Amino acid sequence: MFKGQKVKIRLKRFTSNERVRVLVGIILDMNNEWLKVEGKFYYLAKGELKPRVDKKSRVVGIPRESVHIIRILPSNLDLDNLKYTIKDNRMMIEVEDHQPASISEY
């Protein structure tokens, strides 16, 4: 369904102290239980406006029960040169001709 798509995946937080974790990348494979994704993680602690970003892209397996939301991104989005803005104290990835993608909490 999402295989080959560029996506932003927000992972569930299981405790209130846990950091926001967002993965931006490409879904390489998937089944009913797992997603295999190549991309970079963006970590955001409570109250931070700028995320910590992985330096290198990596391939990870994510259990589907850990996924909070998946947003499909445009295929022409350059994942290596993402641009950010801060709007209403929220970090946003600029997506040309589309709604920005939030990295921060809601």
C-alpha positions as CSV (number, residue, x, y, z in Angstrom):
1,M,0.0,0.0,0.0
2,F,2.7,2.5,1.0
3,K,5.7,0.6,-0.4
4,G,8.0,3.0,-2.3
5,Q,6.3,6.1,-0.9
6,K,8.1,8.9,0.9
7,V,6.6,9.3,4.3
8,K,6.7,10.9,7.7
9,I,6.0,8.4,10.4
10,R,5.2,9.6,14.0
11,L,5.8,6.8,16.5
12,K,3.6,6.4,19.5
13,R,4.7,7.6,22.9
14,F,4.2,5.1,25.6
15,T,5.0,7.4,28.5
16,S,4.7,11.2,29.0
17,N,8.4,11.5,29.4
18,E,9.3,9.9,26.2
19,R,10.7,12.0,23.3
20,V,8.7,12.6,20.2
21,R,10.2,10.4,17.5
22,V,9.5,11.0,13.8
23,L,11.0,9.1,10.9
24,V,11.2,10.7,7.5
25,G,12.1,8.3,4.7
26,I,10.9,5.8,2.2
27,I,9.0,2.6,2.9
28,L,11.0,-0.3,1.4
29,D,8.7,-3.1,2.4
30,M,5.7,-3.8,4.7
31,N,3.3,-6.5,5.9
32,N,0.5,-6.7,8.5
33,E,3.0,-6.5,11.4
34,W,6.1,-4.5,10.3
35,L,7.3,-1.6,8.2
36,K,10.9,-1.6,6.7
37,V,11.9,2.0,6.2
38,E,15.0,3.8,5.1
39,G,15.3,7.3,6.5
40,K,16.4,9.6,9.3
41,F,14.9,9.9,12.8
42,Y,14.0,13.3,14.2
43,Y,14.0,13.3,18.1
44,L,12.3,16.1,20.0
45,A,12.2,16.5,23.8
46,K,9.4,18.3,25.4
47,G,9.8,22.1,25.1
48,E,12.4,21.8,22.4
49,L,11.8,23.6,19.1
50,K,14.6,22.1,17.1
51,P,14.8,18.3,16.7
52,R,17.9,16.2,16.9
53,V,18.4,14.6,13.5
54,D,20.2,11.4,12.6
55,K,23.4,12.3,10.6
56,K,23.0,9.3,8.3
57,S,20.0,7.6,6.8
58,R,19.5,4.1,8.0
59,V,17.2,1.1,7.4
60,V,15.0,0.2,10.4
61,G,12.1,-2.2,11.1
62,I,9.2,-0.7,12.9
63,P,6.4,-2.7,14.4
64,R,3.0,-1.4,13.1
65,E,1.6,-1.2,16.7
66,S,4.3,1.5,17.4
67,V,3.1,3.7,14.5
68,H,0.9,6.6,15.6
69,I,0.4,8.2,12.2
70,I,1.8,7.9,8.6
71,R,1.7,10.9,6.3
72,I,2.6,10.4,2.6
73,L,4.9,13.1,1.3
74,P,5.3,14.2,-2.3
75,S,7.6,12.1,-4.4
76,N,9.6,15.1,-5.5
77,L,10.5,16.1,-1.9
78,D,14.3,16.0,-1.4
79,L,14.7,14.1,1.8
80,D,18.4,15.1,2.1
81,N,17.7,18.8,2.0
82,L,14.6,19.4,4.1
83,K,13.8,22.9,5.1
84,Y,12.2,23.8,8.5
85,T,10.1,26.6,9.8
86,I,8.7,27.3,13.3
87,K,5.0,28.1,13.4
88,D,3.1,28.5,16.7
89,N,6.0,27.0,18.6
90,R,6.0,23.9,16.4
91,M,8.7,22.7,14.1
92,M,7.5,22.1,10.6
93,I,9.0,20.6,7.5
94,E,8.3,22.8,4.5
95,V,6.5,20.8,1.8
96,E,6.2,22.8,-1.5
97,D,2.6,23.2,-2.7
98,H,1.3,21.1,0.3
99,Q,0.6,21.5,4.0
100,P,3.7,21.5,6.1
101,A,4.6,18.4,8.0
102,S,4.9,18.8,11.8
103,I,7.8,17.4,13.7
104,S,6.7,18.8,17.1
105,E,3.9,17.6,19.3
106,Y,0.4,18.7,18.5
